[in-house]
Structure formats: structure tokens, C-alpha cells
């Protein structure tokens, strides 16, 4: 227990500058709520226990993350020190170390936190602060060091002198303390400051007054400390994360034509020699195999894209595409589709809850819903599987080698047998036997000179 690490996450603020009915820490960056990034970091740092301090809109946070943290409530916003006090009961019998993190710092990495933990424990400190250099430190607490370069205090912006305001080393709001010392000294800090609040950094002052060891580690990349207070900062954080993710994939052998207009969620997996064109969004738990080509103007969500498959100006959702497939432009693959090797789905084709066999094709202007299409089937332009009768969805089965002529309506439930041929313009309501031609058109009637009459 001595060297174990737990965490308190501060997420009780109102976030009024976000101007939103949604809790600030639930606003998303590349598909994930910003608070989830903090929990992911703590998981990678082997945090034994996580306690989140909530307040404003707490129900939203608890409902979303009830399986990832314990929760305590800060009913009054009386400062960061007061917020941490709310978690004291959760650490009553805990003798390890407690990380203090903010729920609105989604760029923080596990590498930085693990370095902080190591610095703190190996240094034998009772408390350690994570600091950063900021060219414009406005708004941040300044880290004051003595002649020996050790930290002697942290001064909030509103309480700082003009000389102190010129200091560029700032408090990131991230700390680690020996648990028992933290909660003992929290009761000794006071709120005699400009805001009338209990500041967590004041614990460091009390520690120094009691000759306890205080450490400090300066983070390598100050971008990680960015806290999100409004939509502009949310945008800035997303751009920073987008840049880092795209750069990492390019270093692994992925070609990204325009990184500034390419958005890849951190949960995606991409193989080498994939090419991604501008204005492409890759979201959720998507997996893209070697040689695939996506975009431009393409969205792929929670899907698998096989080797050498091309998706151009199209949307793919919760589906599996095998290898050598041509998708698009303007194709919409809706959830629960499985598309086999060498299939072609072209202009303005919509597919939903469908299985499509090897080398089958639907080149344009087609709806294929609730159907199974076996291999080597040709689907003509304007074909519709009419799957809904107003109450229930019904299935269409088109067996291998069938040919569906243009502008055909297949009224489900229906089966087209092997090598079955549906003539263009047919509305088919009965099963088509194998090796048969079906013509289901209204009788053509010509009335000469009708217009003149």
C-alpha cells in the first residue's frame, strides 16, 4: 500500500463559460467526453481507486461514468482545497499516494503522470506539484522558487504581486501527495485570499512550514495542461489532439493528404499504407486494414475496412467491409452490413442490415435493406428491396448469379433463385425460381393521336 496510487478528479465546477446545459467535462473531443480522457490516463497509471468530486450537473456525470469512478459531492464551490476535502472519507484507511487531477484537461498523457508519480515516490516527497512554463501565464497560479530552486509557494493570479505575475512557471493544477499528510494538512489551510476560497496549493505552504519535503516536476510539453473553459478552448484542444494523432499515424506509415482536415478518434486502429484524403472522419472503434483508401469527404464509424478497399465520398456505419471493395461516391452503408470481397457499391446506393456476397455489384441509385445478396449478383439502377409493410421489416434473398434489371421493386419477403433474371421495370411480389425470367410490368397501351384529341 505504501507506494500505491489513487486519484481524486475535480469535476464540480459550473463551467458557465461553456454556455451549455451539458456538464463541461462531458463535452467531447474527437468523439470522447473530456473526462473520459482523464480516466483513461489513470487506468494506464494503475490507479488503485478513483474518486471524482462532482457538483453542478452531477447527475449527468455519474450516469455516464458510474462504472469508472466513485463520486463525492461538493455542494458549494469554495475552492480546490475544499473540493478535495469532500473525498476525505473515501481515503480514511488508505496509506498510499493520492493524485489530484482536473477533469477538464483532456490533453494530459499517461507518460507525464507516470513520470510525476515516479519523481514523487523516488524523491521521497510528501507532496509534489506538476509545473509548466507558459509564455503567457495570465490566469495561472505562479510557482515561486527560492534561491536553492526549491518550491517555496504557489500564488494565485488574483493574489500575485506585479513581480510575481512576471513569473512564467505555473501551477498545472496537478499534484500528488502522501494521503494521510494531505488530509491532515487540508484542515490547516485558510481562505483569507481575494476569492475567499480554500486553495489546494496552500497545502504546500503548510508542508513547508512544517519542514516536510515538497517536490516539483516541470512537464515537457505545456500543451498537456490546457484546461477547457469555453468553446474556443475546446476547439484549441481538439486541434492539438488532432495534430498529435495524425502525426503519430503518419510516422507509422499512414498517408494523410491533409492532416488539418482529417479527424481520427483516438480509439481507431489503422494499418500502414492506408491513404486518407481530405475531409475524412474516422470515428469510434474503426479498424482500417493495409492499402485501404478513404475519402475525400468520407465518414467511417465503428466499422472494419478491409485491405485495398476504397471508400470515396461516402458514409459507413457499424459495418464490416472485406478486401478489394469499391464504395462510392455518395454511398450510404448503414449499420449491420457485411460486404464481401470485390463488391462494388456505387453512386447513391443505400445499404442497411444486409449481407452482400463476393463480386456482386449495385452501381447506382439503389436501396438494399434487410437482405442477403449472394455472390456474382448484378443489381440494376433504381432497384429497391421493399422491406417495410408499415408494421414489420421483411427479408429479401437474392441467390448467386442472379440479375436484377433496372427500376425493379422486390416486395419482401421474397427470394430470387440462382441465375434468376428480373426484367427491368418489374414489380415482383412472388419468389423467382432458379434459371427463370420474370417480367412483372403493366401492359403497355398506345393510343394514337390522343394528344391532338
Secondary structure as UniProt FT lines:
FT   TURN            2..3
FT   STRAND          5..11
FT   HELIX           16..18
FT   HELIX           24..26
FT   STRAND          28..29
FT   TURN            30..31
FT   STRAND          32..33
FT   HELIX           34..44
FT   TURN            45..46
FT   STRAND          50..54
FT   TURN            56..57
FT   HELIX           58..65
FT   TURN            66..68
FT   STRAND          70..73
FT   HELIX           80..85
FT   TURN            86..87
FT   HELIX           88..91
FT   TURN            92..93
FT   STRAND          97..102
FT   TURN            103..104
FT   TURN            106..107
FT   HELIX           110..123
FT   STRAND          127..133
FT   TURN            138..139
FT   STRAND          142..145
FT   TURN            147..148
FT   STRAND          151..155
FT   HELIX           157..159
FT   HELIX           162..165
FT   STRAND          169..178
FT   HELIX           179..186
FT   TURN            187..188
FT   TURN            194..195
FT   TURN            200..201
FT   HELIX           202..209
FT   TURN            210..211
FT   STRAND          214..218
FT   HELIX           222..225
FT   HELIX           231..251
FT   TURN            252..253
FT   STRAND          255..256
FT   HELIX           259..261
FT   STRAND          262..264
FT   TURN            266..267
FT   STRAND          269..270
FT   TURN            272..273
FT   STRAND          275..276
FT   STRAND          280..283
FT   STRAND          287..288
FT   TURN            290..291
FT   STRAND          293..294
FT   STRAND          298..301
FT   STRAND          304..305
FT   TURN            307..308
FT   STRAND          310..312
FT   STRAND          315..317
FT   STRAND          320..321
FT   STRAND          326..328
FT   STRAND          332..333
FT   STRAND          338..339
FT   TURN            341..342
FT   STRAND          344..356
FT   TURN            358..359
FT   STRAND          361..373
FT   TURN            375..376
FT   STRAND          378..379
FT   TURN            381..382
FT   STRAND          384..386
FT   STRAND          396..398
FT   TURN            400..401
FT   STRAND          403..404
FT   TURN            406..407
FT   STRAND          409..411
FT   STRAND          414..416
FT   TURN            418..419
FT   STRAND          421..422
FT   TURN            424..425
FT   STRAND          427..428
FT   TURN            434..435
FT   STRAND          437..438
FT   TURN            448..452
//
